[in-house]
């Protein structure tokens, strides 16, 4: 489940932070943004996305400092790639 995955990712990050190891962790679990509030050495970065309107985004491929937003782009990406309407509408 999504809750299990978030818990495992959170615990993994905390474990590695406690070992003071360098970590580059890529995930779709936006809840991990909160770790920056708990650990002073923890820094959030994300791939920049610029919205052109409600359903169109521009993926800049730039890594920027700070939290990602909580919007998922999977459906928008499927629409942009012309997935069949049956799949997109679910």
One Martini backbone bead per residue (centre of mass of N, CA, C, O) as a GRO file, in nm:
protein
   90
    1UNK     BB    1   0.103   0.032   0.008
    2UNK     BB    2   0.137   0.366   0.047
    3UNK     BB    3   0.189   0.360   0.352
    4UNK     BB    4   0.413   0.150   0.352
    5UNK     BB    5   0.607   0.296   0.160
    6UNK     BB    6   0.642   0.548   0.331
    7UNK     BB    7   0.752   0.407   0.586
    8UNK     BB    8   1.000   0.282   0.455
    9UNK     BB    9   1.127   0.543   0.345
   10UNK     BB   10   1.146   0.691   0.614
   11UNK     BB   11   1.318   0.482   0.769
   12UNK     BB   12   1.555   0.485   0.575
   13UNK     BB   13   1.630   0.782   0.605
   14UNK     BB   14   1.672   0.784   0.912
   15UNK     BB   15   1.892   0.573   0.925
   16UNK     BB   16   2.098   0.721   0.742
   17UNK     BB   17   2.107   0.984   0.904
   18UNK     BB   18   2.218   0.849   1.170
   19UNK     BB   19   2.489   0.760   1.003
   20UNK     BB   20   2.589   1.008   0.827
   21UNK     BB   21   2.510   0.969   0.536
   22UNK     BB   22   2.502   0.993   0.212
   23UNK     BB   23   2.196   1.094   0.028
   24UNK     BB   24   2.012   0.981  -0.258
   25UNK     BB   25   1.656   1.033  -0.282
   26UNK     BB   26   1.408   0.888  -0.487
   27UNK     BB   27   1.059   0.998  -0.485
   28UNK     BB   28   0.685   0.999  -0.455
   29UNK     BB   29   0.699   1.076  -0.144
   30UNK     BB   30   0.604   1.379  -0.020
   31UNK     BB   31   0.621   1.331   0.294
   32UNK     BB   32   0.944   1.357   0.306
   33UNK     BB   33   0.962   1.667   0.335
   34UNK     BB   34   0.949   1.667   0.659
   35UNK     BB   35   1.251   1.590   0.727
   36UNK     BB   36   1.369   1.883   0.720
   37UNK     BB   37   1.243   1.952   1.011
   38UNK     BB   38   1.420   1.719   1.173
   39UNK     BB   39   1.682   1.764   0.981
   40UNK     BB   40   1.945   1.976   0.919
   41UNK     BB   41   2.089   1.793   0.680
   42UNK     BB   42   1.825   1.793   0.536
   43UNK     BB   43   1.755   1.817   0.176
   44UNK     BB   44   1.543   1.950  -0.059
   45UNK     BB   45   1.469   1.831  -0.390
   46UNK     BB   46   1.362   1.906  -0.734
   47UNK     BB   47   1.182   1.883  -1.016
   48UNK     BB   48   1.091   2.108  -1.235
   49UNK     BB   49   0.758   2.255  -1.272
   50UNK     BB   50   0.564   2.416  -1.527
   51UNK     BB   51   0.265   2.571  -1.546
   52UNK     BB   52   0.043   2.664  -1.810
   53UNK     BB   53  -0.198   2.497  -1.692
   54UNK     BB   54  -0.405   2.270  -1.554
   55UNK     BB   55  -0.299   2.035  -1.797
   56UNK     BB   56  -0.009   2.183  -1.834
   57UNK     BB   57   0.337   2.097  -1.856
   58UNK     BB   58   0.683   2.181  -1.777
   59UNK     BB   59   0.977   1.998  -1.800
   60UNK     BB   60   1.298   2.122  -1.714
   61UNK     BB   61   1.523   1.941  -1.561
   62UNK     BB   62   1.552   2.097  -1.294
   63UNK     BB   63   1.732   2.140  -1.001
   64UNK     BB   64   1.567   2.231  -0.695
   65UNK     BB   65   1.513   2.386  -0.414
   66UNK     BB   66   1.294   2.212  -0.221
   67UNK     BB   67   0.978   2.142  -0.228
   68UNK     BB   68   0.744   1.969  -0.349
   69UNK     BB   69   0.463   1.917  -0.469
   70UNK     BB   70   0.145   1.724  -0.446
   71UNK     BB   71   0.131   1.682  -0.744
   72UNK     BB   72   0.040   1.469  -0.981
   73UNK     BB   73   0.154   1.364  -1.333
   74UNK     BB   74   0.041   1.102  -1.463
   75UNK     BB   75  -0.217   1.186  -1.618
   76UNK     BB   76  -0.094   1.418  -1.781
   77UNK     BB   77   0.113   1.237  -1.923
   78UNK     BB   78  -0.088   1.044  -2.058
   79UNK     BB   79  -0.224   1.261  -2.227
   80UNK     BB   80   0.036   1.363  -2.376
   81UNK     BB   81   0.075   1.045  -2.485
   82UNK     BB   82  -0.206   0.933  -2.585
   83UNK     BB   83  -0.376   0.778  -2.416
   84UNK     BB   84  -0.634   0.609  -2.367
   85UNK     BB   85  -0.928   0.710  -2.233
   86UNK     BB   86  -0.990   0.454  -2.069
   87UNK     BB   87  -0.730   0.479  -1.896
   88UNK     BB   88  -0.743   0.774  -1.792
   89UNK     BB   89  -1.046   0.749  -1.667
   90UNK     BB   90  -1.081   0.446  -1.535
   0.00000   0.00000   0.00000
